[in-house]
Amino acid sequence: MESEKTKKIVVVVSGLDEEYQYNIFKGINTFAYAHNMNISYVAGFGGMVGSTTFDIGESSIYNLIDYTQFDGALLMTNTFGDTEMRNRIFTRVLASKIPAVVFESRENPEFYDISIDNFGVMKTLINHIICHHGAKVINYVSGPLGNPEGKARYDAFVSAMEDNGLTIDNNRIFYGDFKSYDGKLAVDDFIASGLELPDAFICANDSMALTVASSLEKLGYKIPNDVMVTGFDNTFSARNSTPSITSVKRPLFLAGEKAAQMIFNVIEGLPQEKSVILDAEPAYYESCGCCNGSTDDLKEYKKLTYRKSEDTNNNIHMINRLTAGLAEATIPAEFFSVINALIGELDCEKFALCLCEDWQDAYSSTSDSLIPTCYSEYMTAPFIWDKTERRSVSYFPSRNMFPEGFEQRGCVNYFLPLHFSDRCLGYYIFTNSEFPTYSLLCHTLSMVLSNSLENIRKLTHLNKAMDELNRLYVIDQLCNIYNRNGFINIADDMFKECVAKGSQIMISFIDLDGLKFINDNYGHNEGDFAIQRLASIIHSNCEHGSICARIGGDEFVYFNPNGTESDAITLERKVNLALDNLNKLLQKPYVISASIGSIVTVAKPDDTLYSIVKLADDKMYEVKKAKKKARKSERI
């Protein structure tokens, strides 16, 4: 039956480590496993480290998605604060023509949606704080106004204040991003303002409310005696904190489960209403002065808290060992070996590391952040861990997303970005693992892996640069043979070994004839040409452990650690013959010739490389002098 075919669903979300996402995911996954759905969560951690370029790198993961590969999409765009990013996602999903369910948004009538009445329930909660508890001065910690939920809850705050005749002081509004750390920043901002303590801090979600409460208590304020604090979402942590946080109770698990049911119905052609509104209601707890027995069963609370603490400690230990191991990795193979030894501790069924084809390439440090970060057309998956089995995939199209293709079974995958600053390095995939959602360290893992990959990339190019510098230090750039430095570095060790053995050696000093004449009459380019041709001929005769070098403008040296008188004669004959043939071939207006002086001797302890080279130089000079004398007699 068609209904039994695995349905491929992509879930687009920002962040994984907040309770809101976690409870939604639980609902989606429960339905998915029961109905043979392959779920792919694609998530970045934007807004976490206060860096715009870093956020560009995090958001690169959303450019990976090829929506046409999926049967449907669940868009948790209510977790995004960036309006442009949300609109880009909407545009691409619409272009793919696949059905989609959007959480908490009715901006696109083409999509199905599931939501609560954010405005109405938030206004009811705020009216309770004002009317029941008598609050007059209120600080508001807002979510991003580019986010539909953030905007609806902010509008509810403004409306409740106006309806109750209270003044809105813009200095008492902090604009956050729904992230936990924003609560601390909100309190820091309030303290810096010098304003008097308000009657209440109204927060747009529980994550921010919890850190607002803890930050105020660290400053010595009592909640709710000195100041009330409220949140939104009624998360496990909020309702079990001390004091428990007044919040809005919403069916998060049901929302995830219902959204998965909706997309399933649409794909199957079953009846499905366009919009689904779920119930939500205020939950008045201790942080506003109401005591309604808010906590969960104590035994269950203790068990879950202990498990979370134990899991966090174990994950920290694993991440620390991973960090230490990767710090010593200098090449990709070492990097993969470290991961292979530790990744199984995260209780995942499968882990795939996918890297851009050009991830090791050099790049400019001044990247253009206006261009969206994209993946290369082809990716490589050099490391795939599958139930302890390790394998790799050399190349696969990035549009496929999975290096080995979609699995035709009910499973859950998490796609997370690897990047350095705003430069995309690749991504990794967890399959059937709770680590990305239950752990607070998933983002830390991403940064550890990314930074290690970047270190390896830099080491690779640093080593290449060092090799090139070393080459430039010892290689003559004109002739591409050793220069004086290269000759001394290598030949000196060879010479000392010959002295130790008492070996017979041969050193030849070779000088280009008439270089000044060529330069003065035909230009320095022709002079360089003559030098290069002679160097090439000398190098072509450099064999059997011999070494040659250009040690001056037109001066060359040849060292044979096992040379004989016969070798010296042969070298001179070969060089002169090659030069004669070259001159016949080139038909230059000048003749390329050279003078050669060779010394064949047994290396003695009181000899030095320089002293033998000097003897060969003196002998070459005698040869050159004899040539000049012969030319003079010819002219006479």
ABEGO torsion letter per residue (X at the ends): XAAABBBBBBBBBBEAABAAAAAAAAAAAAAAAAAGBBBBBBBBBBGAAGBAAAAAAAAAAAAABBAAABABBBBBAAABABAAAAAAAAAAAAAAGBBBBBBGBAABAABBBBBBBAAAAAAAAAAAAAAAAGBABBBBBBBBAABAAAAAAAAAAAAAAAAAGBBBBAAABBBBAGBAAAAAAAAAAAAAAGBBBBABBBBABAAAAAAAAAAAAAAGBBOAAABBBBBBGGBAAAAABOBBBBBBBBBAAAAAAAAAAAAAAAAAGBBBBABBBBBBBBBBBAAAGBBAGABBBAAAAAAAAAAAAAAAAAAAAAAAAAAAAAAABABAAAAAAAAAAAAAAAGBABBBBBBBAAAABBBBABBBAABBBBBBABBBBABBBBGGBBBBBABBBAAAGBAAEBBBBBBBBBBBBBBBEABBAEBBBBBGBAAAAABAAAAAAAAAAAAAAAAAAAAAAAAAAAAAAAAAAABBAAAGBBBAAAAAAAAAAAAAAAAAAGBBBBBBBBBBBGAAAAAAAAEAAAAAAAAAAAAAAAAAABBGGBBBBBABAABBBBBBAABBAAAAAAAAAAAAAAAAAAAAAAGBABBBBBBBBBBBBBBBAABBAAAAAAAAAAAAAAAAAAAAAAAAAAAX
